[in-house]
């Protein structure tokens, strides 16, 4: 087994090079999105650092600048996925409601998340099994929190067994695991799109030992909830379509042009800290081909200096970088 590479402390570099910190955040987000996709398609056991590097468009060195190894990146992806599903649940969960209502709202939110974000759902439910002690520990922490919420129904029951909550959470996860695996095998009768239809059956199973068969029957006969339309930032790689490695120099050039639209090559180079005019010329030309900038000066008047400005796409990327990206995209 290859030795782990020590993770470089990027704090000094971030202070030395304005914009580098934002680049690191974005590169981290791209690698997290890449590992989620790679694990979803190949399975954790078959996914490698090479797959993450290839999908994210970063260098292997950059990967090891940010993460210690594949497991470290996988853990970051797991945290991102847990944070994402938590947003669904917390948005639906009202602590002032009854235990039964809270559990049902949480159940629906989880099923909606699995339908909206199947790759992250698979990572959480399928790929965390046997993924190593660190992942096992984090998985158990989440399970303990879920068990505690479910077992709050104990206060409404006469004498439920001590392991009721643990058995119920395990049973629900087993059902979801089976459905996710069945979808990957192409079984049309168990497709992922039907997960919301499981709400009544799963709720019936949960409330039965706490509230009795009559309440369980009512839950089972309730109509399946309709999917909600959610307005939120897209998950995954924030710059999936950029098709270039985003370096701190690229970021500084974007920031320079945003501050001084119409600037020349020389002015942009000075602002971005790039002394070599050949390098700044090549970089601007490449960014122009990618649709990030346009030159309104060249060719207008003989001998006129270049005058660079951001395109709509360039503005979008620059704003994403300048804001440090949203917490939802880079968690």
C-alpha positions as CSV (number, residue, x, y, z in Angstrom):
1,X,0.0,0.0,0.0
2,X,1.4,3.4,-1.0
3,X,2.3,5.7,1.9
4,X,0.0,8.7,2.5
5,X,1.3,12.0,1.3
6,X,1.4,14.7,3.9
7,X,-1.2,17.3,3.2
8,X,0.4,20.7,2.4
9,X,-0.5,23.6,4.6
10,X,-2.0,26.0,2.1
11,X,-2.6,28.8,4.5
12,X,0.7,30.5,3.8
13,X,0.2,30.3,0.1
14,X,-3.3,31.6,0.4
15,X,-2.0,34.7,2.2
16,X,0.8,35.2,-0.3
17,X,-1.3,34.9,-3.5
18,X,-4.6,36.8,-3.5
19,X,-7.4,34.6,-5.0
20,X,-5.5,31.3,-4.3
21,X,-7.8,30.5,-1.3
22,X,-10.9,30.8,-3.5
23,X,-9.3,28.6,-6.1
24,X,-8.5,25.9,-3.5
25,X,-12.1,26.0,-2.3
26,X,-13.4,25.6,-5.9
27,X,-10.9,22.8,-6.7
28,X,-12.0,21.1,-3.5
29,X,-15.6,21.3,-4.6
30,X,-14.8,19.9,-8.0
31,X,-13.0,16.9,-6.5
32,X,-15.9,16.3,-4.1
33,X,-18.3,16.3,-7.0
34,X,-16.0,14.1,-9.0
35,X,-15.7,11.4,-6.3
36,X,-19.4,11.4,-5.7
37,X,-20.0,10.7,-9.4
38,X,-17.1,8.2,-9.7
39,X,-18.3,6.2,-6.6
40,X,-21.9,6.3,-7.9
41,X,-20.8,4.8,-11.3
42,X,-18.0,2.5,-10.3
43,X,-18.6,1.7,-6.6
44,X,-16.2,2.9,-3.9
45,X,-14.0,-0.2,-4.2
46,X,-13.3,0.5,-7.9
47,X,-13.0,4.3,-7.8
48,X,-9.5,5.7,-7.5
49,X,-7.7,9.0,-7.1
50,X,-7.0,8.9,-10.9
51,X,-10.8,8.9,-11.6
52,X,-11.3,11.9,-9.3
53,X,-8.4,13.8,-10.9
54,X,-9.6,13.0,-14.4
55,X,-13.2,14.0,-13.7
56,X,-12.4,17.2,-11.7
57,X,-9.8,18.5,-14.2
58,X,-7.2,19.2,-11.5
59,X,-3.7,17.8,-11.3
60,X,-2.7,14.9,-9.1
61,X,-0.5,17.2,-7.1
62,X,-3.5,19.5,-6.5
63,X,-5.5,16.5,-5.2
64,X,-2.7,15.7,-2.6
65,X,-2.5,19.4,-1.7
66,X,-6.1,19.3,-0.6
67,X,-6.6,15.7,0.6
68,X,-4.4,13.2,2.3
69,X,-5.6,10.3,0.2
70,X,-8.8,8.8,-1.4
71,X,-10.4,8.1,2.0
72,X,-9.9,11.7,3.1
73,X,-11.7,12.8,-0.1
74,X,-14.4,10.2,0.4
75,X,-15.0,11.5,3.9
76,X,-15.3,15.1,2.6
77,X,-17.9,13.9,0.1
78,X,-19.7,12.1,2.9
79,X,-19.8,15.2,5.0
80,X,-21.1,17.2,2.0
81,X,-23.8,14.6,1.4
82,X,-24.8,14.5,5.1
83,X,-25.0,18.3,5.0
84,X,-27.2,18.3,1.9
85,X,-29.7,15.7,3.2
86,X,-29.8,17.6,6.5
87,X,-31.0,20.7,4.6
88,X,-33.9,18.7,3.3
89,X,-34.8,17.3,6.7
90,X,-34.4,20.5,8.7
91,X,-36.5,22.4,6.1
92,X,-39.4,20.0,6.7
93,X,-38.9,19.2,10.4
94,X,-41.0,21.2,12.8
95,X,-40.1,20.5,16.5
96,X,-43.5,21.9,17.6
97,X,-45.4,19.1,15.8
98,X,-46.2,15.7,17.2
99,X,-43.6,12.9,17.1
100,X,-45.5,11.1,14.4
101,X,-45.8,14.2,12.2
102,X,-42.1,15.0,12.7
103,X,-41.0,11.5,11.7
104,X,-43.3,11.5,8.6
105,X,-42.0,14.9,7.5
106,X,-38.4,13.7,7.9
107,X,-39.1,10.5,6.1
108,X,-40.6,12.3,3.1
109,X,-37.6,14.7,3.1
110,X,-35.1,11.8,3.0
111,X,-37.0,10.1,0.2
112,X,-37.1,13.3,-1.8
113,X,-33.4,13.8,-1.3
114,X,-32.7,10.3,-2.6
115,X,-34.7,11.0,-5.7
116,X,-33.2,14.5,-6.3
117,X,-29.6,13.5,-5.4
118,X,-29.3,9.8,-6.2
119,X,-25.5,9.8,-6.3
120,X,-25.1,11.4,-2.9
121,X,-27.9,9.1,-1.6
122,X,-26.0,6.0,-2.8
123,X,-22.8,7.3,-1.3
124,X,-24.5,7.6,2.1
125,X,-26.5,4.4,2.2
126,X,-24.6,1.9,0.0
127,X,-21.0,3.0,-0.3
128,X,-20.3,3.7,3.4
129,X,-20.6,0.0,4.3
130,X,-17.2,-1.4,4.9
131,X,-15.5,1.8,3.9
132,X,-13.0,1.8,6.8
133,X,-13.0,2.8,10.4
134,X,-13.2,6.6,10.0
135,X,-16.2,6.2,7.6
136,X,-17.8,3.6,10.0
137,X,-17.4,6.0,12.9
138,X,-19.1,8.9,11.0
139,X,-21.8,6.6,9.7
140,X,-22.6,5.4,13.3
141,X,-22.8,8.9,14.5
142,X,-25.5,9.6,12.0
143,X,-27.3,6.4,12.8
144,X,-27.2,7.2,16.5
145,X,-28.9,10.6,15.9
146,X,-31.6,9.0,13.7
147,X,-32.2,6.2,16.3
148,X,-32.6,8.9,19.0
149,X,-35.2,10.8,16.9
150,X,-37.2,7.6,16.2
151,X,-37.0,6.4,19.7
152,X,-38.7,9.5,21.0
153,X,-41.9,7.6,20.2
154,X,-41.1,5.6,23.3
155,X,-42.8,8.2,25.4
156,X,-46.1,7.5,23.7
157,X,-45.8,3.7,23.9
158,X,-46.7,1.3,26.7
159,X,-43.6,-1.0,26.7
160,X,-41.5,-1.0,23.5
161,X,-38.5,-3.2,23.3
162,X,-35.2,-1.5,24.2
163,X,-33.8,-2.0,20.7
164,X,-36.9,-0.8,18.9
165,X,-35.5,2.4,17.5
166,X,-32.3,0.7,16.4
167,X,-34.2,-2.1,14.6
168,X,-36.5,0.3,12.9
169,X,-33.7,2.6,11.5
170,X,-31.8,-0.5,10.4
171,X,-34.9,-1.8,8.7
172,X,-35.6,1.4,6.8
173,X,-32.0,1.6,5.6
174,X,-32.1,-2.0,4.5
175,X,-35.2,-1.3,2.3
176,X,-33.6,1.8,0.8
177,X,-30.4,0.0,0.2
178,X,-32.3,-2.7,-1.7
179,X,-34.1,-0.2,-3.8
180,X,-31.0,1.7,-4.7
181,X,-29.2,-1.5,-5.7
182,X,-32.2,-2.7,-7.7
183,X,-32.2,0.6,-9.7
184,X,-28.6,0.1,-10.6
185,X,-29.4,-3.4,-11.8
186,X,-32.1,-2.0,-14.1
187,X,-35.2,-3.5,-12.4
188,X,-38.0,-1.4,-13.7
189,X,-40.5,-2.5,-11.0
190,X,-38.1,-1.1,-8.3
191,X,-37.0,2.1,-9.9
192,X,-35.7,4.9,-7.8
193,X,-38.4,7.2,-8.9
194,X,-40.9,5.3,-6.8
195,X,-39.2,5.9,-3.5
196,X,-41.9,8.4,-2.3
197,X,-44.4,5.6,-2.7
198,X,-42.6,3.8,0.1
199,X,-43.7,6.6,2.6
200,X,-46.8,4.8,3.9
201,X,-45.2,1.4,4.3
202,X,-42.1,2.8,6.0
203,X,-44.1,5.0,8.3
204,X,-46.4,2.1,9.2
205,X,-43.4,0.0,10.2
206,X,-42.1,2.8,12.4
207,X,-45.2,3.8,14.2
208,X,-46.5,0.2,14.8
209,X,-44.4,-0.7,17.9
210,X,-45.0,2.8,19.4
211,X,-48.6,3.7,18.5
212,X,-50.2,0.4,17.7
213,X,-51.8,-1.3,14.7
214,X,-54.6,1.1,14.2
215,X,-52.3,4.1,13.6
216,X,-50.0,1.9,11.6
217,X,-52.9,1.0,9.3
218,X,-53.8,4.6,8.8
219,X,-50.2,5.5,7.8
220,X,-50.1,2.6,5.4
221,X,-53.3,3.7,3.6
222,X,-52.3,7.3,3.2
223,X,-51.7,8.5,-0.4
224,X,-48.1,8.9,-1.4
225,X,-46.8,12.5,-1.2
226,X,-46.2,14.5,-4.3
227,X,-42.7,15.5,-5.1
228,X,-41.9,19.1,-4.2
229,X,-40.4,21.7,-6.5
230,X,-37.3,23.0,-4.8
231,X,-35.4,26.2,-5.6
232,X,-31.9,25.8,-4.4
233,X,-28.3,26.0,-5.7
234,X,-27.3,23.0,-7.8
235,X,-25.1,20.5,-6.1
236,X,-21.9,19.1,-7.4
237,X,-19.1,20.8,-9.4
238,X,-19.8,24.5,-9.6
239,X,-17.6,24.8,-12.7
240,X,-18.4,21.5,-14.4
241,X,-18.6,23.1,-17.9
242,X,-15.5,25.3,-17.7
243,X,-13.2,22.6,-19.2
244,X,-10.0,24.1,-17.9
245,X,-8.0,23.9,-14.7
246,X,-8.8,26.8,-12.6
247,X,-5.5,28.2,-11.2
248,X,-4.9,31.2,-9.0
249,X,-3.6,33.1,-12.0
250,X,-6.8,32.5,-13.9
251,X,-8.7,33.8,-10.9
252,X,-6.5,36.9,-10.5
253,X,-6.9,37.7,-14.2
254,X,-10.7,37.4,-13.9
255,X,-10.7,39.6,-10.8
256,X,-8.5,42.2,-12.5
257,X,-10.7,42.4,-15.6
258,X,-13.8,42.7,-13.4
259,X,-12.3,45.6,-11.5
260,X,-10.9,47.3,-14.6
261,X,-12.9,46.4,-17.7
262,X,-11.2,47.6,-20.9
263,X,-7.8,47.0,-19.5
264,X,-4.9,46.1,-21.7
265,X,-2.7,43.0,-21.5
266,X,0.0,44.9,-19.7
267,X,-2.4,46.4,-17.2
268,X,-4.0,43.0,-16.5
269,X,-0.6,41.4,-16.1
270,X,0.5,44.0,-13.6
271,X,-2.7,43.7,-11.6
272,X,-2.6,39.9,-11.6
273,X,1.1,39.7,-10.8
274,X,2.2,38.2,-14.1
275,X,5.3,39.9,-15.4
276,X,5.7,37.7,-18.5
277,X,3.6,39.3,-21.3
278,X,3.8,36.1,-23.3
279,X,2.2,34.2,-20.5
280,X,-0.6,36.8,-20.0
281,X,-1.2,36.9,-23.7
282,X,-1.5,33.1,-23.9
283,X,-3.8,33.0,-20.8
284,X,-6.1,35.7,-22.2
285,X,-6.3,33.9,-25.5
286,X,-7.3,30.7,-23.9
287,X,-9.8,32.4,-21.7
288,X,-11.3,34.1,-24.8
289,X,-11.6,30.7,-26.5
290,X,-13.4,29.4,-23.5
291,X,-15.9,32.3,-23.7
292,X,-14.8,33.9,-20.4
293,X,-13.5,37.2,-21.8
294,X,-13.7,39.2,-25.0
295,X,-11.4,41.8,-26.6
296,X,-13.1,44.9,-27.7
297,X,-9.9,46.8,-28.6
298,X,-7.9,44.7,-31.0
299,X,-8.6,45.4,-34.7
300,X,-10.8,48.4,-34.0
301,X,-8.1,51.0,-34.7
302,X,-4.7,50.1,-36.1
303,X,-2.2,49.9,-33.3
304,X,-4.8,50.2,-30.6
305,X,-4.2,48.3,-27.4
306,X,-6.3,45.3,-26.4
307,X,-9.3,46.1,-24.2
308,X,-10.5,43.1,-22.3
309,X,-13.9,42.6,-20.6
310,X,-15.7,39.7,-19.1
311,X,-18.4,37.9,-21.0
312,X,-21.6,36.8,-19.3
313,X,-20.0,33.5,-18.6
314,X,-16.9,35.2,-17.3
315,X,-19.0,37.3,-14.9
316,X,-20.7,34.2,-13.6
317,X,-17.5,32.5,-12.9
318,X,-15.8,35.6,-11.4
319,X,-18.8,36.2,-9.1
320,X,-18.7,32.6,-8.0
321,X,-15.0,32.9,-7.2
322,X,-15.3,36.4,-5.6
323,X,-18.0,35.2,-3.3
324,X,-15.9,32.3,-2.2
325,X,-18.8,30.2,-3.5
326,X,-21.9,29.3,-1.6
327,X,-21.8,27.0,1.4
328,X,-24.1,24.6,-0.3
329,X,-21.7,24.1,-3.2
330,X,-18.5,23.9,-1.2
331,X,-19.4,22.3,2.0
